[in-house]
Every structure is written in C-alpha cells, then in structure tokens.
Amino acid sequence: MADRLRLLPYKEYKGVEKIYSVIFYYLPIFGKMYRRRVELCLDECQGGETILEVGFGSGLTFLNLNEKYKKIFGLDLTCDVNIVQEVFIKHSIHPDLKNGNVLQMPYQDNQFDTVLLISILEHLKPEELNQAFREIHRVLKPGGQVVYGVPVERPFMVFAFRLLGYNIRKYHFSTEQDVAQAAEKNFQKKSVQAMKATPAFLGNVYEIGHFVK
C-alpha cells in the first residue's frame, strides 16, 4: 500500500506560474487519482541520503520525501526557486533547489541515491529521452535508482482532452513505451507498474518505472 501524499494547505503553495493546477490534488474525485499517481511513485523511492526531483514544481512531494531522505534537491525549468524554498523553510525543510534542464544537469557525477521524475518525461521528444537518461545515470550513485511516472497514452484520454479544448500532442511528445525503452537502454529494470483508471474497466492511465544504475 502506497504512503498517503501529505499536502500543505492549498493556499500555502507558491512559486509556480500555474499555481491553480495544485487545486486538482484537493478535489473529491479527480484529486484521488492525482494523489494516487504521486503516491505510487513515492512508494518506489527507497530512501537514503539524497534525492533529486526533476520538475518539482511547487514541491508537492517534499513533505513525504523529507521523511525518507536526509537532503532534498530539486531541478525545475520555470518555478521561482527562492519562493518555493521559503514555503518549506517555514516547515523546517531546507531543499536545495535550482532552475535547469534534465538534459544538462548542474550536478556532480555519482551524487544522488534517487532521481525522481513525476509527469516530466512525456514532455521530452523521443530523441531527447536517451540523453535525459544518460544524464540521470551520470548523477546517480552506483546502485542508485531512478523512479518516474508518465501518463499512459490512450485514445479515449486524447479524445477527452480534445473535448476540453486541450490538444495533448502540443505538450506530450513521448509515450510511456518511448520512456520505458529509453530507460532500459541505460539502466537495469526493477519494475514497471500500471495505475488503473477509476472505474478500472477504462484501463491503465499511468505508468510508474523503477530502474537501477
């Protein structure tokens, strides 16, 4: 059973452009699905000295990660790292946050026990995935783990987003199969598991990969 995602009060989250998206985690029905996909990723994180979350956004995972790791590092393209840090310092959590890209990360070789990416890799083009996983491999300690979560590409999901006026192809360039294949080129696979929709007959909606250096 995955650990429950611990969240701050909604209005405490700051520092990201689309802060309104955080509200999805608090909704009665959709919120359970949003939280569950994060919880399944967190459950794969084995703990240790250091973790790097790529694409941490507003820091939704930090309360949980602080219980498993001695030091949290974070890399994000667009968030205001100073504002996000201030939010968590008030809760006695001191993450080391930077702006940057997974394709060229500003970290030393063999630095982290875990690299975590939740709903990030699908935004890369297929030809960029191998470079991303090479960078992740470089910054992981020997025996370290990479844990990722990506949405499962299904026709009904693409259609549903189109009904909402959202063309998923403008934002998601790689499928869960593209991501898993690139991971296997650079790491040893420990597990790849699927999260089912609610109701379950709609099939898998999310995939969680756990690979080891």
PyMOL commands that set and color helices and strands:
alter all, ss='L'
color gray80, all
select helices_A, chain A and resi 10-12+19-26+30-44+62-68+81-89+121-123+126-139+155-163+168-170+176-186+200-202
alter helices_A, ss='H'
color red, helices_A
select strands_A, chain A and resi 48-54+69-76+96-99+112-118+140-151+188-196+204-212
alter strands_A, ss='S'
color yellow, strands_A
deselect
rebuild
show_as cartoon
